[in-house]
Amino acid sequence: MRIGVNVPNFGPGTDPGQLRAWAQLVEGLGYDLLMVSDHLVITPDVAEQYPPPFYEPFTTLSWLAGLTSRVRLGTTVLLAPYRHPLLTARMAANLNEFSGGRLVLGMAVGWARQEFAALDVPYERRGKLTDDYLRAMRAAWENKEDYRTEQIPLWIGGNSDAGIRRAARLGDAWHPLRNTIPWLRDGLVRLGEAAAAEGRPAPAFAPRIILRLTDSPIEGPERLAGEGTIEQIVGDFEELRRLGAETVVLDPFGGDPEETRHPQTAWHALAAVADNWELTR
């Protein structure tokens, strides 16, 4: 089971220097994967959770590819309906080639109604658009002479039943976001059922979990995976490995934009994980 990190590419404290420091830390500690998020128009509904500035993921990852040599690079998650699928397919193929085949493309339908309106993309059709775009991208990559890439791994994000069905139908992995271990266990059952209905094997399991390190244990059924003492977090890793997770992505952003001005707390938590879990196993 490999471990990755969701690096904040947004917020008042984020700039190229800080993104460089994040990348050097993630690769230097031995993490397998560095991922960033996606928004194109920081409308009020987006800004409530992801305040500006917001660095565009393909541009950011292309730059970070030149600053790193080993760590995989990815999106958690690219919002599929926002870009023409042939544009996304070409940008992804180029980035994959320039980085030496290190790209993982997490994709989802999106949620911000005001952002959809600003981009003139019909919010009500976002599910069908996503399905059609995923198929179009895979078809484009079949043209090896032009796109010069193998099929790039597509992780399908989403905690809803529709997202689970989409992952079963079109994904290389299901990429659920920030939930409890019991919820993830139940979600895997639903994923298996959806895959069986499609006549396909279940895709890989690659959850993104919170990383919030505390001095005292967090008790109760609402505790999220990745939240608590280092012993609890390591225990979550063990359980996720038993559930078949191939990659687990750690998300150290707690929701306060001011955190982006002081990344040292997140860096300390990532160092603690690296000290207590063999990242190569």
N, C-alpha and C positions, 0 to 999 in steps of 0.2 A: 504494500500500500504506500503510495507516494503522497507527499504533503506539499500543497501550494499555498500561496498568499494572495489575497485580494488587496492590491495597493490602491489607496485613495488617489485618484487623478482629478480631484475636485477640491474645492474649499479654499478659504481665504489664505491658508498657510501654504498651499501647494504652488510650487513653481518648478522650473526645470532642475534647479539645484537639488531640491528636495526629492524629486522623482529619481534623479541619479543616485542619491543617497539610499533611497528605498531599494532600488535595483541592486546596488552593490551589497547591501545588507542581506537581501533575500538570497542572492546567489552565494555570497560569502558564507552564510550560515549553513548552506547545503540544501536549501529547499529546492524542490523539483520544478515548480511552476510559479510564474508571476502573472497575475491577471489584473485587468482594469475594467472599469464600467463604461456605460455609454448613455449619453444624452446629447442632443444636438441643439436644442433651444431651451434655455433655462427660464421657462415660464414659471409663474408663481407656484404652481403645484409641484414642479420639480425642485425649485429653490428651497422649499420647506424641508426637503430631505437631503438634497445635493446642491449646496449653494455654489455660486460662481467663485473663481473661474472653473470651467470644466474643459479639460484637455481631451480632444477627440481621440478615440482609442487607436485607430490605425496609424495616425501620425505619431502618437506617443509610443506605441509598441515598435514602430519602425526605428525611431530614435533609440529606444532602449535595446533593440536588437544589436545595434552597433556598440553599445556599452557593456554588453554581456557576451558570454561565449557558450554557456552550458544550459542555463535555466530555460525551460519552455516558456512560451509567451501566449497569453490568451485573453479572451473577453468573458466577463461574467456580469452581465450578458449583453451582447450586441442586440439592439432592438430591430428585428428583421424588417418590419414594414417601412422603416424610415429611409431605406436606400434601395435603388433599383437592384434586383438580384444579380444582374451581370456586372454592375459596378462593384458590389460586395464581393462577388466571386473573383474578379480581377485583383482588387486590392488585397484580398486574402491570399490569393495564389502568389502574387508578387512578394508579399511579406513573408510567406512561407519559404519561398526560394531564397530571398535575401538573408533570412535567419538560419538557413541550413535545415529546414524542415522542422522548426520548433513550434509551429503555431497550433493552438487549440481554439476552436471557434465556438464559444458558448452563445446561444441565441434564444430569444424569447419574443413574445408578442408585444410587450410594452403595456403601460398602464396610465400614463399621464394624458388626460383628455385635452388639456390646453396645448400641450406639445404637439399632439396629433393635429389639432386644428391649425397651429402655426405652420406646420409642414404640409398642410392640405392633404393629409392622409385620412381616409375614413376610419374612424375609431371602431365602428360597428363591424367592419370587415377585417379587422386586424388578424383574427385567427386564420381565416381562409388565405389572406395574403401571405401570412407566414408559411403555411403549408406549401403554397404554390412557389414561393421564393426559395424555400429549402430544396424543392425538387429541381428548380431551374439552376441553382448553384451546382448541385451534384451533376446535372447534365452538362453544364459548362466545363467542369473539371475533367470530363471524359476526353476533351480535346487536348491531349498532352502536347501536341505541337505548339499550340497557342499558349495555354495556361501553364504548362511546364510544372505541374504538380500532381501528386497522387491525391486521392480523396482526403481532404483535410478533416480531422475529427470534428463532428458536430455534436456538441453537448446541448441538450434541450432543457432550458430552464423553466421552472414553473412548479408551483405547489398545488395547483388546481387539478381536478379530474381531467380537464381538457389538456392541460400541460402534460400530465402523465400519459394520456392517450397519444399525444403528439410525439412524445419521447419514444413510446413503444412502436409507433408507426414509422418515424422518420429519423430517429436519433441513433448516434453511436453510444451515447450515454444519457442518463437522466441526471439532471443537475438541480436538485431541490435546494432551497435557500433557507437557512437559519430556522431550524425547528428542533423539537425534542427528539430524543432517541426513540421513544415509543411511537411517535408520529412517523418517523422515518421507517421504522420497522413495518408499520401498517402500510405506508406508501409503497414499499417494495412488494407487498402482497398484491396491491392494486396494479402495480406495474407489470407483475407477472401475468395477472389475469388479462390485462390489456394486450400484452404481447401475444398471449395464446389466442386471443380473439382475432389478432391480425395474422396469425400463422407465422409469427417470427419469434426467434429467441429473444429473451429479455435483453435490452441494452445494458451496458455497464452502469455502475452506480458511482457517481462522482459528486457527493454533496458539498455545498458550501455551508460552513458552520461559523458561528460567532467565535471570536477569541476574546474572552474577558477573564483575566487572571485575578483571583481574589486571595486574600490571606486566610479567610475562613471558609469552610464548606458552604455551599448553597444547597439547601434542602427543598424538597417539594416537587410535585409532578410537573410544575411549569418551568423547571430549570432547562435551559436550552443546552444542546450539545455544544461543548467547547467553553462552557461557563463554569467558573468555580476555581478551586485550588488546582495546582499542577497535577496532583494525584487524580482528581476528578477528570481533568482534561485527558490525561493519559488513559484513564479508564474508558473514556468515550472513544478514543482512538482504537483501543482493543475491541470494543463492541462494534464499531464501524467496520473494522477488519473482519470480524466474524460475520457481519452482514454482507460481506463481499465487496466493500468499497475498494475501487482501484486507485482513486485519488480523492483526497479530502482537501478542500480549499479553506484556509482560515481567513476570517474576515474580522480584522481588529478595529474597524470603525464602529464606535458606539452610538453615533447619531448626533453628537454635538459638533457643529462646524469648527469650534475653537480647538478641537482635538488636532486638526490639521496643522495648527501652529506649533504643536508640541508632540511630535511623533515619538518622542523617546519612551513614553509609556508603552506604546505598541511594540516598539523595538525591544524593550525589556521582556515583554511577554513572549515574543518570537524567539529571543535568545534562551529563555527558560524552557520553552518547548524543545528547542534544539539540544539543550543540555540533558533533557529527560526522555527523549525519544530518538532512536536511531533513524535519521531521516532517510537513509538509503534502504531500509528494510521494507 
